[in-house]
């Protein structure tokens, strides 16, 4: 897997996959800047594909999984928050609104993408108070800094939401069920 995401690793492990983590060395900021005008689904794919291709060009004997996730709210794209102040800023901008999480997953072989899937989910946050945000930031700890939305839905972050429409695995950062279907076609998954 061309990612250092602990959440994605946990998803693949719990699904019973045997894999090695080999984080890609790609400049995500430069890719986002270069492809800023493309639709957000295409941008998520472009980032996931760049990661998968980069690692696959080195590990030519393996199927390499690359994934990426983008958060979009009212036309703005969010990056992972920087520090507790960044968490607070993210939540101030997202509260009371519906945002989209767009997740892409790619599989590359010999440096070329051989399969990919994108999916999106809509998440609506409560219009919570500033005091609630402060309490949430204190209780959530630094683990939320690894999340583009400044929350971990599988943890205390679930309290932020009024409504969630979409696949759980997409929200966690990887359209897992389509990936597993693809791996079955490649004998990469034994049932």
For each residue, the residues with C-beta under 8 A, 3 or more apart:
1: 8 9 12 19 20 21 22 64 65 66 67
2: 22 23 24 51 52 54 55 56 64 65 66 67 108
3: 8 9 21 23 24 51 65 66 67
4: 21 23
5: 8 9 67 146 173
6: 9 10 146
7: 10 11 146 152 172 173
8: 1 3 5 11 12 67 172 173 174
9: 1 3 5 6 12 13 21
10: 6 7 13 14
11: 7 8 14 15 169 172 173 174 176
12: 1 8 9 15 17 19 65 176
13: 9 10 16 17
14: 10 11
15: 11 12 176 180
16: 13 189
17: 12 13 183 188 189
18:
19: 1 12 65
20: 1 62
21: 1 3 4 9
22: 1 2 55 58 59 64
23: 2 3 4 55
24: 2 3 50 51 52 54 55 66
25: 54
26: 31 47 50 51 54
27: 30 31
28: 31 32 47 68
29: 32 33
30: 27 33 34
31: 26 27 28 34 35 46 47 50
32: 28 29 35 36 43 47 77
33: 29 30 36
34: 30 31
35: 31 32 38 42 43 46
36: 32 33 43
37:
38: 35 42 43 46
39: 42 43
40: 43 44 70 72 77 100 102
41: 44 45 102 104 118 120
42: 35 38 39 45 46
43: 32 35 36 38 39 40 46 47 70
44: 40 41 47 48 68 69 70 102 103 104 118
45: 41 42 48 49 104 106 116 118
46: 31 35 38 42 43 49 50
47: 26 28 31 32 43 44 50 51 68 70 104
48: 44 45 51 52 66 67 68 104 105 106 116
49: 45 46 52 53 66 104 106 108 113 116
50: 24 26 31 46 47 53 54 66
51: 2 3 24 26 47 48 54 55 66 67 68 106
52: 2 24 48 49 55 56 64 65 66 106 107 108 113
53: 49 50 56 57 66 108 111 112 113
54: 2 24 25 26 50 51 57 58
55: 2 22 23 24 51 52 58 59 64 66 108
56: 2 52 53 59 60 62 64 108 109 110 111 112
57: 53 54 60 110 111
58: 22 54 55
59: 22 55 56 62 64
60: 56 57 109 110 111
61:
62: 20 56 59 109
63: 107 108 109 114 183 186 188
64: 1 2 22 52 55 56 59 107 108 109
65: 1 2 3 12 19 52 105 106 107 179
66: 1 2 3 24 48 49 50 51 52 53 55 105 106 107 108
67: 1 2 3 5 8 48 51 103 104 105 106 173 174
68: 28 44 47 48 51 103 104
69: 44 101 102 103 104 148 173 174
70: 40 43 44 47 77 78 101 102 148
71: 77 78 99 100 101 102 148 149
72: 40 75 76 77 78 99 100 102
73: 76 78 93 94 97 98 99 100
74: 97 99
75: 72
76: 72 73 93
77: 32 40 70 71 72
78: 70 71 72 73 90 93 99 148 149
79: 148
80: 86 145 146 147 148
81: 86 87 89 90 144 145 150
82: 85 86 145
83: 86 87 145
84: 87 88 137
85: 82 88 89
86: 80 81 82 83 89 90 145 150
87: 81 83 84 90 91 137 140 144 145 150
88: 84 85 91 92 133 134 137
89: 81 85 86 92 93
90: 78 81 86 87 93 94 149 150
91: 87 88 94 95 125 128 133 136 137 150 151 160
92: 88 89 95 130 133
93: 73 76 78 89 90 97
94: 73 90 91 97 99 125 149 150
95: 91 92 125 126 127 128 133 160
96: 125 126 127
97: 73 74 93 94 124 125
98: 73 122 123 124 125 163
99: 71 72 73 74 78 94 122 123 125 149
100: 40 71 72 73 120 121 122 123
101: 69 70 71 120 121 123 148 149 166 170 171
102: 40 41 44 69 70 71 72 118 119 120
103: 44 67 68 69 118 119 120 121 169 170 171 173 174 175
104: 41 44 45 47 48 49 67 68 69 116 117 118 175
105: 48 65 66 67 116 117 118 174 175 176 178 179
106: 45 48 49 51 52 65 66 67 113 115 116
107: 52 63 64 65 66 113 114 115 116 179 182 183
108: 2 49 52 53 55 56 63 64 66 111 112 113 114
109: 56 60 62 63 64 112 114
110: 56 57 60
111: 53 56 57 60 108
112: 53 56 108 109
113: 49 52 53 106 107 108 116
114: 63 107 108 109
115: 106 107 182
116: 45 48 49 104 105 106 107 113
117: 104 105 175 178 179 182
118: 41 44 45 102 103 104 105 175
119: 102 103 166 167 170 175 178
120: 41 100 101 102 103 166 170
121: 100 101 103 164 165 166 167 170 171
122: 98 99 100 163 164 165 166
123: 98 99 100 101 149 161 163 164 165 166 171
124: 97 98 161 162 163 164
125: 91 94 95 96 97 98 99 128 160 161 162
126: 95 96 160 161 162
127: 95 96
128: 91 95 125 132 133 136 160
129: 132 133
130: 92 133 134
131: 134 135
132: 128 129 135 136
133: 88 91 92 95 128 129 130 136 137
134: 88 130 131 137 138
135: 131 132 138 139
136: 91 128 132 133 139 140 156 159 160
137: 84 87 88 91 133 134 140
138: 134 135
139: 135 136 156
140: 87 136 137 143 144 151 152 155 156 157
141: 144
142: 145
143: 140 146 147 152 155
144: 81 87 140 141 147 150 151 152 157
145: 80 81 82 83 86 87 142 150
146: 5 6 7 80 143
147: 80 143 144 150 151 152 157
148: 69 70 71 78 79 80 101
149: 71 78 90 94 99 101 123 157
150: 81 86 87 90 91 94 144 145 147
151: 91 140 144 147 157 160
152: 7 140 143 144 147 155 156 157
153: 157 158 161 164 171 172
154: 157 158 172
155: 140 143 152 158
156: 136 139 140 152 159
157: 140 144 147 149 151 152 153 154 160 161
158: 153 154 155 161
159: 136 156
160: 91 95 125 126 128 136 151 157
161: 123 124 125 126 153 157 158 164
162: 124 125 126
163: 98 122 123 124
164: 121 122 123 124 153 161 171
165: 121 122 123
166: 101 119 120 121 122 123 170 171
167: 119 121 170 171 175 177
168: 171 172
169: 11 103 172 174 175 176 177
170: 101 103 119 120 121 166 167 173 174 175
171: 101 103 121 123 153 164 166 167 168
172: 7 8 11 153 154 168 169 176
173: 5 7 8 11 67 69 103 170
174: 8 11 67 69 103 105 169 170 179
175: 103 104 105 117 118 119 167 169 170 178 179
176: 11 12 15 105 169 172 179 180
177: 167 169 180 181
178: 105 117 119 175 181 182
179: 65 105 107 117 174 175 176 182 183
180: 15 176 177 183 184 189
181: 177 178 184 185
182: 107 115 117 178 179 185 186
183: 17 63 107 179 180 186 188 189
184: 180 181 187 188 189 191
185: 181 182
186: 63 182 183
187: 184 190
188: 17 63 183 184
189: 16 17 180 183 184
190: 187
191: 184
